[in-house]
Amino acid sequence: MGAAGPIPDFAAFYGQEIAALLLGLVFVFLYRQSRVVYFGLWSIAWLLRFLAGIFGYQLLRTGLLGWMAPYAVFEFGFVIVLIAAARAGFASSIKDWRTVLRLISILPIFVALIYAFGWYNRFDGYRASDAVVLCGVYLYNFVALRKNAGLGARAFRLALFLLAAGFLARALNLIGVLHVDLSFQTYSDFILDCVLGFAALAMWNESQIDRIRQLAGEVDYLRRETQQRLDLDHLTGLLNQAALTRRVDRPEAFDGVVAVCDMDNFKDVNDRYGHLVGDEILRNIGNLLRSSIRHEDEAFRWGGDEFVILFRNQRTEVAAKRMQEISARLLEFRVRGHGVLPITFSWGTAEAAGRVLREALDEADQSMYARKRGKQTRTEG
């Protein structure tokens, strides 16, 4: 149908019908792929627009207002479904169909009002009101998609805005406010409809890319969580021996202090109080070590009752002071049901000073055993 007068324009009619049919197929494809209600509603809307075009053409060709009833039904069905699409939003899913159906149920009221208005004001009045409503519904969808920031969404919104502007100009022309030739508008609408279709495909593609990125992030998070669980010693909550081995095997130099500590006579504690008490002691030592180091430091259970602490970017004096504080707190250690049970352990430190971690770990281990032998010598003496 031509934009400026009631004389049928066969080329314009076929262009509009082809555009409506193609857009309907595009949005059906997008809905089947994505199950996004927004796409499903647009596919229904273009099917209704296709049917409306057939009755509208008959209305213009014959001039009989009897064709206005079916034309208004499908034309304003198109409008109501697009309003429902805007309300549902682009991120909507299949569960949102109930709201959509409630909106579509008010279609007969719109049809009755517009039909009465068109009958009273003849066809030009109806066309003007139709153009105003279409302008409003395109603008509504334009605003509803403002949160979508992708290139496809921007192109889609631009096409909606230009279509709304075109229909507003048509309405003003029909009521005599404007006096411009809009015979080209049918063809510009066809072009903008094609832009809508391509932009919708781009929107779907962007949403798929975003979803892939989201899934990749979730997989990476699960991988890190799984790795972290594998690296944890479940009794003490510290990093385990496997994590320490991987850290030691790294070729890069370590800047900081390595501390190795070992409980004194832990076997005697197990023999006297039982393994449950021994486990409680290890568990509480793990809690103490975690609370005594900084976020960037690392504490490991090397095996049995032996622990390793990596003090990053620290010097020996600071690390030694921290180990002395831990030793003092262990002297006040309490065991449920047994009261105060002083725990002592021997420890040794080594400053890496840019060496690989293995060398510093060996030095700290030797220092710890030297301290332990010194205790035993004093005890025997």
Secondary structure, 3 states (H helix, E strand, C coil): CCCCCCCCCHHHHHHHHHHHHHHHHHHHHHHHHHCCHHHHHHHHHHHHHHHHHHHHHHHHHHCCHHHHHHHHHHHHHHHHHHHHHHHHCCCCCHHHHHHHHHHHCCHHHHHHHHHHHHHHHHHHHHHHHHHHHHHHHHHHHHHHCCCCCCHHHHHHHHHHHHHHHHHHHHHHHHCCCCCCCCCCHHHHHHHHHHHHHHHHHHHHHHHHHHHHHHHHHHHHHHHHHHHHHHHECCCCCCECHHHHHHHHCCCCECCEEEEEEEECCHHHHHHHHCHHHHHHHHHHHHHHHHHHCCCCCEEEEEECCEEEEEEECCCHHHHHHHHHHHHHHHCCCEECCCEECCCCEEEEEEECCCCEHHHHHHHHHHHHHHHHHHHHHHHHC
